[in-house]
Amino acid sequence: MLRFVNICLVLGLGAVASVIYQAKYEARGIDERIIALNKQIETERDAVAVLRAEWSLLNRPERIERLAKKYIKLVPPHAQQLVLLDEVTERDFQHDDGREAAKPIKSAAIAH
């Protein structure tokens, strides 16, 4: 009887050791995955920082102004081109056969 109990205890100890070893192995795998994900997060953060710096560089007003003058020939509006919102009507925006209405929009400087 004592021998049976000893055999059961040895088998139980072996099973527990196996379960603990497997849990430890899985924990190491999870730790390695966490480390890899943290490295990936840092890489992505660095990439985002570079993209934000590029965005800031590309959106400088003086650069946009220079490109607008070079490619689309934009110029500042003249006072005759500005109108007050109260002076604009729906008829000013109506189209005939795909063309704008013949009536020009009233010109006035914006008064503040």
N, CA, C and O atoms as CSV, one atom per row, in Angstrom:
chain,resi,resn,atom,element,x,y,z
A,1,MET,N,N,0.820,-1.187,0.000
A,1,MET,CA,C,0.000,0.000,0.000
A,1,MET,C,C,0.866,1.254,0.000
A,1,MET,O,O,0.569,2.213,-0.713
A,2,LEU,N,N,1.923,1.254,0.785
A,2,LEU,CA,C,2.815,2.397,0.853
A,2,LEU,C,C,3.520,2.615,-0.485
A,2,LEU,O,O,3.758,3.746,-0.907
A,3,ARG,N,N,3.844,1.509,-1.134
A,3,ARG,CA,C,4.487,1.607,-2.431
A,3,ARG,C,C,3.533,2.244,-3.459
A,3,ARG,O,O,3.996,3.036,-4.279
A,4,PHE,N,N,2.271,1.948,-3.453
A,4,PHE,CA,C,1.268,2.520,-4.356
A,4,PHE,C,C,1.148,4.027,-4.150
A,4,PHE,O,O,1.070,4.787,-5.116
A,5,VAL,N,N,1.133,4.455,-2.897
A,5,VAL,CA,C,1.042,5.887,-2.581
A,5,VAL,C,C,2.290,6.600,-3.103
A,5,VAL,O,O,2.191,7.681,-3.683
A,6,ASN,N,N,3.451,6.002,-2.900
A,6,ASN,CA,C,4.688,6.616,-3.395
A,6,ASN,C,C,4.688,6.749,-4.913
A,6,ASN,O,O,5.101,7.777,-5.450
A,7,ILE,N,N,4.229,5.723,-5.593
A,7,ILE,CA,C,4.162,5.776,-7.062
A,7,ILE,C,C,3.196,6.864,-7.506
A,7,ILE,O,O,3.489,7.606,-8.443
A,8,CYS,N,N,2.049,6.969,-6.846
A,8,CYS,CA,C,1.067,8.021,-7.181
A,8,CYS,C,C,1.655,9.412,-6.944
A,8,CYS,O,O,1.452,10.319,-7.752
A,9,LEU,N,N,2.376,9.579,-5.845
A,9,LEU,CA,C,2.991,10.873,-5.554
A,9,LEU,C,C,4.066,11.226,-6.582
A,9,LEU,O,O,4.165,12.383,-6.991
A,10,VAL,N,N,4.862,10.262,-7.000
A,10,VAL,CA,C,5.899,10.507,-8.015
A,10,VAL,C,C,5.253,10.870,-9.345
A,10,VAL,O,O,5.706,11.793,-10.021
A,11,LEU,N,N,4.208,10.160,-9.724
A,11,LEU,CA,C,3.502,10.488,-10.967
A,11,LEU,C,C,2.849,11.867,-10.887
A,11,LEU,O,O,2.897,12.634,-11.849
A,12,GLY,N,N,2.250,12.180,-9.762
A,12,GLY,CA,C,1.643,13.506,-9.560
A,12,GLY,C,C,2.689,14.599,-9.612
A,12,GLY,O,O,2.461,15.652,-10.208
A,13,LEU,N,N,3.843,14.357,-8.988
A,13,LEU,CA,C,4.931,15.326,-9.016
A,13,LEU,C,C,5.433,15.547,-10.444
A,13,LEU,O,O,5.735,16.674,-10.835
A,14,GLY,N,N,5.520,14.473,-11.209
A,14,GLY,CA,C,5.930,14.582,-12.616
A,14,GLY,C,C,4.920,15.379,-13.431
A,14,GLY,O,O,5.301,16.193,-14.272
A,15,ALA,N,N,3.620,15.144,-13.181
A,15,ALA,CA,C,2.580,15.881,-13.899
A,15,ALA,C,C,2.617,17.366,-13.551
A,15,ALA,O,O,2.501,18.218,-14.431
A,16,VAL,N,N,2.777,17.669,-12.274
A,16,VAL,CA,C,2.850,19.070,-11.842
A,16,VAL,C,C,4.083,19.746,-12.442
A,16,VAL,O,O,4.011,20.889,-12.895
A,17,ALA,N,N,5.217,19.037,-12.445
A,17,ALA,CA,C,6.435,19.606,-13.029
A,17,ALA,C,C,6.248,19.869,-14.511
A,17,ALA,O,O,6.717,20.884,-15.027
A,18,SER,N,N,5.571,18.969,-15.195
A,18,SER,CA,C,5.313,19.150,-16.625
A,18,SER,C,C,4.429,20.373,-16.874
A,18,SER,O,O,4.701,21.161,-17.781
A,19,VAL,N,N,3.383,20.533,-16.081
A,19,VAL,CA,C,2.476,21.680,-16.227
A,19,VAL,C,C,3.217,22.978,-15.940
A,19,VAL,O,O,3.041,23.962,-16.659
A,20,ILE,N,N,4.040,22.995,-14.906
A,20,ILE,CA,C,4.799,24.198,-14.555
A,20,ILE,C,C,5.792,24.540,-15.667
A,20,ILE,O,O,5.940,25.709,-16.025
A,21,TYR,N,N,6.474,23.525,-16.219
A,21,TYR,CA,C,7.416,23.753,-17.311
A,21,TYR,C,C,6.700,24.340,-18.520
A,21,TYR,O,O,7.195,25.280,-19.142
A,22,GLN,N,N,5.536,23.788,-18.854
A,22,GLN,CA,C,4.769,24.286,-19.994
A,22,GLN,C,C,4.315,25.721,-19.755
A,22,GLN,O,O,4.378,26.538,-20.673
A,23,ALA,N,N,3.863,26.046,-18.558
A,23,ALA,CA,C,3.429,27.408,-18.234
A,23,ALA,C,C,4.605,28.381,-18.329
A,23,ALA,O,O,4.466,29.497,-18.830
A,24,LYS,N,N,5.768,27.937,-17.837
A,24,LYS,CA,C,6.957,28.780,-17.907
A,24,LYS,C,C,7.348,29.025,-19.363
A,24,LYS,O,O,7.704,30.147,-19.721
A,25,TYR,N,N,7.288,28.012,-20.195
A,25,TYR,CA,C,7.623,28.135,-21.615
A,25,TYR,C,C,6.662,29.107,-22.305
A,25,TYR,O,O,7.097,29.945,-23.095
A,26,GLU,N,N,5.364,29.004,-22.016
A,26,GLU,CA,C,4.375,29.915,-22.595
A,26,GLU,C,C,4.605,31.344,-22.120
A,26,GLU,O,O,4.461,32.288,-22.896
A,27,ALA,N,N,4.962,31.504,-20.846
A,27,ALA,CA,C,5.229,32.844,-20.304
A,27,ALA,C,C,6.430,33.479,-21.001
A,27,ALA,O,O,6.413,34.672,-21.303
A,28,ARG,N,N,7.471,32.686,-21.257
A,28,ARG,CA,C,8.636,33.208,-21.981
A,28,ARG,C,C,8.244,33.644,-23.388
A,28,ARG,O,O,8.685,34.687,-23.869
A,29,GLY,N,N,7.429,32.855,-24.031
A,29,GLY,CA,C,6.954,33.216,-25.374
A,29,GLY,C,C,6.161,34.504,-25.360
A,29,GLY,O,O,6.306,35.349,-26.244
A,30,ILE,N,N,5.319,34.649,-24.346
A,30,ILE,CA,C,4.524,35.874,-24.229
A,30,ILE,C,C,5.430,37.068,-23.948
A,30,ILE,O,O,5.223,38.144,-24.508
A,31,ASP,N,N,6.441,36.889,-23.082
A,31,ASP,CA,C,7.389,37.966,-22.803
A,31,ASP,C,C,8.136,38.400,-24.064
A,31,ASP,O,O,8.317,39.593,-24.304
A,32,GLU,N,N,8.567,37.427,-24.867
A,32,GLU,CA,C,9.254,37.751,-26.114
A,32,GLU,C,C,8.339,38.498,-27.069
A,32,GLU,O,O,8.768,39.425,-27.756
A,33,ARG,N,N,7.086,38.094,-27.110
A,33,ARG,CA,C,6.107,38.783,-27.971
A,33,ARG,C,C,5.883,40.210,-27.483
A,33,ARG,O,O,5.764,41.121,-28.302
A,34,ILE,N,N,5.824,40.424,-26.177
A,34,ILE,CA,C,5.658,41.770,-25.616
A,34,ILE,C,C,6.852,42.643,-25.976
A,34,ILE,O,O,6.686,43.801,-26.358
A,35,ILE,N,N,8.058,42.089,-25.856
A,35,ILE,CA,C,9.262,42.844,-26.206
A,35,ILE,C,C,9.241,43.223,-27.693
A,35,ILE,O,O,9.573,44.353,-28.051
A,36,ALA,N,N,8.856,42.288,-28.545
A,36,ALA,CA,C,8.789,42.563,-29.986
A,36,ALA,C,C,7.751,43.639,-30.283
A,36,ALA,O,O,7.987,44.525,-31.104
A,37,LEU,N,N,6.604,43.563,-29.617
A,37,LEU,CA,C,5.561,44.569,-29.831
A,37,LEU,C,C,6.009,45.949,-29.341
A,37,LEU,O,O,5.716,46.960,-29.979
A,38,ASN,N,N,6.715,45.990,-28.215
A,38,ASN,CA,C,7.222,47.273,-27.719
A,38,ASN,C,C,8.228,47.884,-28.692
A,38,ASN,O,O,8.232,49.097,-28.900
A,39,LYS,N,N,9.079,47.051,-29.286
A,39,LYS,CA,C,10.015,47.548,-30.299
A,39,LYS,C,C,9.261,48.074,-31.517
A,39,LYS,O,O,9.615,49.110,-32.079
A,40,GLN,N,N,8.231,47.358,-31.912
A,40,GLN,CA,C,7.432,47.785,-33.059
A,40,GLN,C,C,6.713,49.096,-32.759
A,40,GLN,O,O,6.618,49.963,-33.628
A,41,ILE,N,N,6.210,49.246,-31.543
A,41,ILE,CA,C,5.548,50.489,-31.141
A,41,ILE,C,C,6.529,51.654,-31.202
A,41,ILE,O,O,6.188,52.728,-31.697
A,42,GLU,N,N,7.738,51.447,-30.704
A,42,GLU,CA,C,8.753,52.499,-30.748
A,42,GLU,C,C,9.097,52.869,-32.189
A,42,GLU,O,O,9.252,54.046,-32.514
A,43,THR,N,N,9.213,51.864,-33.043
A,43,THR,CA,C,9.500,52.122,-34.457
A,43,THR,C,C,8.372,52.947,-35.085
A,43,THR,O,O,8.629,53.898,-35.823
A,44,GLU,N,N,7.142,52.581,-34.792
A,44,GLU,CA,C,6.000,53.315,-35.337
A,44,GLU,C,C,5.942,54.740,-34.790
A,44,GLU,O,O,5.609,55.673,-35.521
A,45,ARG,N,N,6.263,54.909,-33.511
A,45,ARG,CA,C,6.289,56.261,-32.935
A,45,ARG,C,C,7.339,57.120,-33.617
A,45,ARG,O,O,7.101,58.293,-33.901
A,46,ASP,N,N,8.504,56.534,-33.880
A,46,ASP,CA,C,9.544,57.264,-34.593
A,46,ASP,C,C,9.080,57.645,-35.994
A,46,ASP,O,O,9.316,58.762,-36.454
A,47,ALA,N,N,8.421,56.712,-36.665
A,47,ALA,CA,C,7.909,56.994,-38.010
A,47,ALA,C,C,6.865,58.106,-37.977
A,47,ALA,O,O,6.850,58.973,-38.851
A,48,VAL,N,N,6.000,58.082,-36.982
A,48,VAL,CA,C,4.984,59.138,-36.849
A,48,VAL,C,C,5.652,60.486,-36.592
A,48,VAL,O,O,5.223,61.502,-37.139
A,49,ALA,N,N,6.691,60.505,-35.770
A,49,ALA,CA,C,7.407,61.753,-35.506
A,49,ALA,C,C,8.043,62.291,-36.782
A,49,ALA,O,O,8.020,63.497,-37.026
A,50,VAL,N,N,8.608,61.406,-37.592
A,50,VAL,CA,C,9.206,61.838,-38.862
A,50,VAL,C,C,8.128,62.375,-39.791
A,50,VAL,O,O,8.325,63.402,-40.440
A,51,LEU,N,N,6.994,61.691,-39.860
A,51,LEU,CA,C,5.900,62.150,-40.726
A,51,LEU,C,C,5.341,63.490,-40.264
A,51,LEU,O,O,4.997,64.336,-41.089
A,52,ARG,N,N,5.249,63.690,-38.958
A,52,ARG,CA,C,4.775,64.986,-38.456
A,52,ARG,C,C,5.760,66.093,-38.807
A,52,ARG,O,O,5.357,67.201,-39.162
A,53,ALA,N,N,7.049,65.793,-38.706
A,53,ALA,CA,C,8.056,66.793,-39.079
A,53,ALA,C,C,7.965,67.116,-40.570
A,53,ALA,O,O,8.043,68.281,-40.960
A,54,GLU,N,N,7.803,66.095,-41.396
A,54,GLU,CA,C,7.642,66.326,-42.836
A,54,GLU,C,C,6.386,67.141,-43.115
A,54,GLU,O,O,6.398,68.047,-43.948
A,55,TRP,N,N,5.304,66.815,-42.418
A,55,TRP,CA,C,4.038,67.535,-42.616
A,55,TRP,C,C,4.213,69.005,-42.257
A,55,TRP,O,O,3.729,69.883,-42.972
A,56,SER,N,N,4.899,69.273,-41.162
A,56,SER,CA,C,5.145,70.655,-40.762
A,56,SER,C,C,5.992,71.372,-41.802
A,56,SER,O,O,5.746,72.534,-42.123
A,57,LEU,N,N,6.976,70.679,-42.319
A,57,LEU,CA,C,7.844,71.270,-43.330
A,57,LEU,C,C,7.070,71.557,-44.612
A,57,LEU,O,O,7.229,72.620,-45.212
A,58,LEU,N,N,6.238,70.617,-45.028
A,58,LEU,CA,C,5.489,70.794,-46.273
A,58,LEU,C,C,4.360,71.808,-46.151
A,58,LEU,O,O,3.928,72.365,-47.160
A,59,ASN,N,N,3.876,72.058,-44.947
A,59,ASN,CA,C,2.748,72.977,-44.761
A,59,ASN,C,C,3.161,74.374,-44.328
A,59,ASN,O,O,2.329,75.143,-43.846
A,60,ARG,N,N,4.428,74.711,-44.494
A,60,ARG,CA,C,4.843,76.067,-44.161
A,60,ARG,C,C,4.154,77.038,-45.119
A,60,ARG,O,O,4.151,76.807,-46.328
A,61,PRO,N,N,3.571,78.117,-44.600
A,61,PRO,CA,C,2.849,79.061,-45.464
A,61,PRO,C,C,3.714,79.642,-46.585
A,61,PRO,O,O,3.235,79.822,-47.704
A,62,GLU,N,N,4.973,79.934,-46.294
A,62,GLU,CA,C,5.812,80.522,-47.343
A,62,GLU,C,C,6.076,79.518,-48.468
A,62,GLU,O,O,6.185,79.915,-49.628
A,63,ARG,N,N,6.179,78.236,-48.147
A,63,ARG,CA,C,6.365,77.217,-49.178
A,63,ARG,C,C,5.115,77.080,-50.031
A,63,ARG,O,O,5.194,77.015,-51.257
A,64,ILE,N,N,3.957,77.037,-49.374
A,64,ILE,CA,C,2.694,76.919,-50.110
A,64,ILE,C,C,2.481,78.137,-50.991
A,64,ILE,O,O,2.018,78.018,-52.126
A,65,GLU,N,N,2.820,79.309,-50.470
A,65,GLU,CA,C,2.673,80.539,-51.259
A,65,GLU,C,C,3.586,80.494,-52.489
A,65,GLU,O,O,3.166,80.855,-53.588
A,66,ARG,N,N,4.837,80.051,-52.301
A,66,ARG,CA,C,5.781,79.962,-53.418
A,66,ARG,C,C,5.282,78.974,-54.465
A,66,ARG,O,O,5.341,79.264,-55.660
A,67,LEU,N,N,4.785,77.800,-54.034
A,67,LEU,CA,C,4.268,76.810,-54.973
A,67,LEU,C,C,3.007,77.308,-55.689
A,67,LEU,O,O,2.814,77.043,-56.876
A,68,ALA,N,N,2.167,78.019,-54.968
A,68,ALA,CA,C,0.947,78.553,-55.580
A,68,ALA,C,C,1.307,79.564,-56.661
A,68,ALA,O,O,0.704,79.566,-57.734
A,69,LYS,N,N,2.278,80.417,-56.389
A,69,LYS,CA,C,2.688,81.396,-57.400
A,69,LYS,C,C,3.320,80.709,-58.597
A,69,LYS,O,O,3.124,81.132,-59.737
A,70,LYS,N,N,4.080,79.645,-58.341
A,70,LYS,CA,C,4.790,78.961,-59.423
A,70,LYS,C,C,3.858,78.138,-60.305
A,70,LYS,O,O,3.970,78.182,-61.530
A,71,TYR,N,N,2.937,77.386,-59.696
A,71,TYR,CA,C,2.154,76.430,-60.467
A,71,TYR,C,C,0.743,76.878,-60.816
A,71,TYR,O,O,0.244,76.543,-61.890
A,72,ILE,N,N,0.096,77.619,-59.946
A,72,ILE,CA,C,-1.290,77.989,-60.257
A,72,ILE,C,C,-1.486,79.487,-60.337
A,72,ILE,O,O,-2.615,79.968,-60.437
A,73,LYS,N,N,-0.404,80.215,-60.293
A,73,LYS,CA,C,-0.428,81.666,-60.515
A,73,LYS,C,C,-1.469,82.373,-59.654
A,73,LYS,O,O,-2.204,83.229,-60.147
A,74,LEU,N,N,-1.535,82.027,-58.390
A,74,LEU,CA,C,-2.462,82.691,-57.479
A,74,LEU,C,C,-1.929,84.063,-57.089
A,74,LEU,O,O,-0.728,84.249,-56.895
A,75,VAL,N,N,-2.815,84.983,-56.984
A,75,VAL,CA,C,-2.468,86.325,-56.505
A,75,VAL,C,C,-3.471,86.703,-55.426
A,75,VAL,O,O,-4.569,86.147,-55.392
A,76,PRO,N,N,-3.128,87.628,-54.550
A,76,PRO,CA,C,-4.092,88.044,-53.529
A,76,PRO,C,C,-5.320,88.681,-54.182
A,76,PRO,O,O,-5.198,89.303,-55.237
A,77,PRO,N,N,-6.487,88.537,-53.582
A,77,PRO,CA,C,-7.700,89.124,-54.164
A,77,PRO,C,C,-7.680,90.643,-54.084
A,77,PRO,O,O,-7.096,91.227,-53.171
A,78,HIS,N,N,-8.330,91.270,-55.061
A,78,HIS,CA,C,-8.478,92.728,-55.067
A,78,HIS,C,C,-9.762,93.093,-54.345
A,78,HIS,O,O,-10.644,92.251,-54.177
A,79,ALA,N,N,-9.869,94.314,-53.927
A,79,ALA,CA,C,-11.049,94.767,-53.180
A,79,ALA,C,C,-12.318,94.632,-54.020
A,79,ALA,O,O,-13.397,94.419,-53.468
A,80,GLN,N,N,-12.208,94.751,-55.342
A,80,GLN,CA,C,-13.385,94.647,-56.209
A,80,GLN,C,C,-13.935,93.212,-56.237
A,80,GLN,O,O,-15.095,92.998,-56.592
A,81,GLN,N,N,-13.118,92.252,-55.870
A,81,GLN,CA,C,-13.549,90.860,-55.900
A,81,GLN,C,C,-14.300,90.442,-54.641
A,81,GLN,O,O,-14.919,89.379,-54.613
A,82,LEU,N,N,-14.251,91.252,-53.623
A,82,LEU,CA,C,-14.883,90.907,-52.358
A,82,LEU,C,C,-16.292,91.470,-52.296
A,82,LEU,O,O,-16.534,92.592,-52.740
A,83,VAL,N,N,-17.215,90.705,-51.753
A,83,VAL,CA,C,-18.594,91.149,-51.602
A,83,VAL,C,C,-19.052,90.868,-50.180
A,83,VAL,O,O,-18.496,90.029,-49.472
A,84,LEU,N,N,-20.082,91.599,-49.791
A,84,LEU,CA,C,-20.686,91.341,-48.495
A,84,LEU,C,C,-21.674,90.195,-48.638
A,84,LEU,O,O,-22.319,90.056,-49.678
A,85,LEU,N,N,-21.795,89.391,-47.625
A,85,LEU,CA,C,-22.683,88.247,-47.670
A,85,LEU,C,C,-24.137,88.677,-47.863
A,85,LEU,O,O,-24.911,87.968,-48.505
A,86,ASP,N,N,-24.507,89.815,-47.319
A,86,ASP,CA,C,-25.888,90.302,-47.451
A,86,ASP,C,C,-26.222,90.669,-48.894
A,86,ASP,O,O,-27.394,90.685,-49.269
A,87,GLU,N,N,-25.209,90.965,-49.706
A,87,GLU,CA,C,-25.456,91.381,-51.092
A,87,GLU,C,C,-25.567,90.198,-52.055
A,87,GLU,O,O,-25.961,90.392,-53.205
A,88,VAL,N,N,-25.239,89.006,-51.633
A,88,VAL,CA,C,-25.268,87.843,-52.503
A,88,VAL,C,C,-26.654,87.209,-52.424
A,88,VAL,O,O,-27.207,87.037,-51.338
A,89,THR,N,N,-27.209,86.863,-53.592
A,89,THR,CA,C,-28.521,86.216,-53.650
A,89,THR,C,C,-28.382,84.847,-54.301
A,89,THR,O,O,-27.317,84.501,-54.813
A,90,GLU,N,N,-29.461,84.072,-54.280
A,90,GLU,CA,C,-29.460,82.757,-54.920
A,90,GLU,C,C,-29.264,82.878,-56.426
A,90,GLU,O,O,-28.646,82.005,-57.035
A,91,ARG,N,N,-29.771,83.929,-57.031
A,91,ARG,CA,C,-29.651,84.110,-58.480
A,91,ARG,C,C,-28.196,84.252,-58.905
A,91,ARG,O,O,-27.841,83.915,-60.035
A,92,ASP,N,N,-27.361,84.743,-58.014
A,92,ASP,CA,C,-25.939,84.887,-58.350
A,92,ASP,C,C,-25.268,83.530,-58.551
A,92,ASP,O,O,-24.217,83.452,-59.187
A,93,PHE,N,N,-25.859,82.464,-58.019
A,93,PHE,CA,C,-25.263,81.149,-58.118
A,93,PHE,C,C,-25.970,80.225,-59.102
A,93,PHE,O,O,-25.539,79.086,-59.280
A,94,GLN,N,N,-27.034,80.676,-59.741
A,94,GLN,CA,C,-27.766,79.846,-60.689
A,94,GLN,C,C,-26.977,79.722,-61.988
A,94,GLN,O,O,-26.263,80.642,-62.385
A,95,HIS,N,N,-27.118,78.570,-62.644
A,95,HIS,CA,C,-26.398,78.293,-63.886
A,95,HIS,C,C,-27.390,78.137,-65.030
A,95,HIS,O,O,-28.490,77.619,-64.841
A,96,ASP,N,N,-26.986,78.598,-66.240
A,96,ASP,CA,C,-27.777,78.381,-67.451
A,96,ASP,C,C,-26.978,77.482,-68.380
A,96,ASP,O,O,-25.880,77.848,-68.801
A,97,ASP,N,N,-27.515,76.306,-68.707
A,97,ASP,CA,C,-26.861,75.357,-69.614
A,97,ASP,C,C,-25.423,75.061,-69.199
A,97,ASP,O,O,-24.539,74.960,-70.049
A,98,GLY,N,N,-25.191,74.925,-67.921
A,98,GLY,CA,C,-23.858,74.597,-67.450
A,98,GLY,C,C,-22.934,75.795,-67.333
A,98,GLY,O,O,-21.792,75.650,-66.897
A,99,ARG,N,N,-23.406,76.977,-67.714
A,99,ARG,CA,C,-22.573,78.175,-67.595
A,99,ARG,C,C,-23.108,79.025,-66.461
A,99,ARG,O,O,-24.272,78.914,-66.077
A,100,GLU,N,N,-22.246,79.873,-65.931
A,100,GLU,CA,C,-22.679,80.745,-64.848
A,100,GLU,C,C,-23.653,81.787,-65.383
A,100,GLU,O,O,-23.659,82.084,-66.578
A,101,ALA,N,N,-24.458,82.330,-64.513
A,101,ALA,CA,C,-25.421,83.357,-64.897
A,101,ALA,C,C,-24.680,84.563,-65.456
A,101,ALA,O,O,-23.569,84.869,-65.022
A,102,ALA,N,N,-25.277,85.230,-66.396
A,102,ALA,CA,C,-24.644,86.373,-67.059
A,102,ALA,C,C,-24.491,87.559,-66.114
A,102,ALA,O,O,-23.608,88.396,-66.301
A,103,LYS,N,N,-25.342,87.631,-65.108
A,103,LYS,CA,C,-25.310,88.764,-64.188
A,103,LYS,C,C,-24.093,88.634,-63.271
A,103,LYS,O,O,-23.965,87.632,-62.567
A,104,PRO,N,N,-23.208,89.613,-63.263
A,104,PRO,CA,C,-22.051,89.545,-62.376
A,104,PRO,C,C,-22.454,89.813,-60.922
A,104,PRO,O,O,-23.467,90.455,-60.645
A,105,ILE,N,N,-21.650,89.313,-60.029
A,105,ILE,CA,C,-21.876,89.555,-58.613
A,105,ILE,C,C,-21.509,90.986,-58.292
A,105,ILE,O,O,-20.514,91.512,-58.791
A,106,LYS,N,N,-22.321,91.616,-57.452
A,106,LYS,CA,C,-22.049,92.993,-57.062
A,106,LYS,C,C,-20.698,93.064,-56.337
A,106,LYS,O,O,-20.371,92.190,-55.534
A,107,SER,N,N,-19.936,94.088,-56.622
A,107,SER,CA,C,-18.631,94.255,-55.991
A,107,SER,C,C,-18.732,95.248,-54.854
A,107,SER,O,O,-19.401,96.275,-54.972
A,108,ALA,N,N,-18.076,94.946,-53.769
A,108,ALA,CA,C,-17.994,95.867,-52.627
A,108,ALA,C,C,-16.898,95.385,-51.711
A,108,ALA,O,O,-16.668,94.183,-51.583
A,109,ALA,N,N,-16.236,96.299,-51.087
A,109,ALA,CA,C,-15.196,95.936,-50.134
A,109,ALA,C,C,-15.863,95.459,-48.842
A,109,ALA,O,O,-16.920,95.956,-48.453
A,110,ILE,N,N,-15.253,94.530,-48.217
A,110,ILE,CA,C,-15.792,94.036,-46.948
A,110,ILE,C,C,-15.522,95.077,-45.893
A,110,ILE,O,O,-14.385,95.509,-45.703
A,111,ALA,N,N,-16.569,95.477,-45.211
A,111,ALA,CA,C,-16.438,96.496,-44.156
A,111,ALA,C,C,-16.502,95.832,-42.796
A,111,ALA,O,O,-17.374,95.005,-42.530
A,112,HIS,N,N,-15.593,96.197,-41.967
A,112,HIS,CA,C,-15.593,95.654,-40.602
A,112,HIS,C,C,-15.825,96.757,-39.642
A,112,HIS,O,O,-15.864,96.526,-38.433
